[in-house]
Amino acid sequence: LKNADLKIYQVASVEARANRRYLENQKRGIPCDLKEIEKDIEKRDYIDSHRENSPLVKADDAILLDTSDMTIDEEVNAILELFRKKVGA
């Protein structure tokens, strides 16, 4: 959203995202390999950031939020805090 008042570029390490996916798959009983998940994420990240049309890049005015070591509740709270600071609430 080019004209958004608050822009957040959310990232997490490949290892953190792979581990999350691995644990989700384990919960669902889906057989998986952590190293394969990491490779898949790395490949997807490369494709997303190098595609010709609309490559995934951080906007100059976006706030970088690294969620590698956050729980989902911590992520939500961090985003809400950034919003409150932006709007002065």
N, C-alpha and C positions, 0 to 999 in steps of 0.2 A: 504494500500500500504506500505508494510514493508520497502521499501527503499526510500520512499518519502523524499524530502528535507524539507518539511513543513507538519507536521501532526497537525490537529486541532480536538479536541474532543469537539463537540458542545453539550451543555446541556441547559435545561431550566426547571424550576420548574414544577411540575405536575399541579399546579394551573394556571400557565401562559399558558402551552400548552392546558389545558382543556378550558380555557377561549378563546383562539384563535380558537379552534375547535368549541366551542359553537357559537361564533360570525359568523364563516363561515357558519355553519348550519342555523343560523337565516337568514343570507343573502340569502341563497338558499331556504328558506321556509321549511327546514327540522325540524320537531319537535324534541326536544331533552331536556335532563335534565343535567344540569351542574355537579351535583354530580355523576350521572351515567357515564358521560364522564371521570371524575376524576378517578373513580374506574376502568374503562376500561384501562386507561393509566397506572395506577399503576400496574395492572395485567400484561399488555404487557411488561412493564419495568422489572418486576420480571422475567417473562419468558425469555425475551431477555438476561438478565444478568446471568441467572442460567442454561441455556440450556447446554447440554453436549458438543455439537459440536459448536465451534466458538462463545462462549458467548461474548456478547457485553461488552467490557471493554476498558478503556483508555490505550493506549500504553504508556509505560514509558516515551518516548520522545515526546509525544504529548502535545500541548498547550491546556489548558482547557479554553473554551470560553463559559461563561454563558450568554445566550441570553434572559433570563427571562424578562428583562425590556427593550428590544430593539425592534425597528421596523425592518422590513425586510431591509430597506435601511441602518439602523445602523449596522445590522448584516453584510451586504455586505461590508460596509466601514471598519468594524473591521477586517474582513478577509483580505481585500486588504491591510490594514495597516500592519497586521502580515506578509503578503507576502513581502511587500516592505522592512520591517525591516530584513527579512530573507535573501533576495537577494541583499540588499543594494541599492535598487532603490529609 
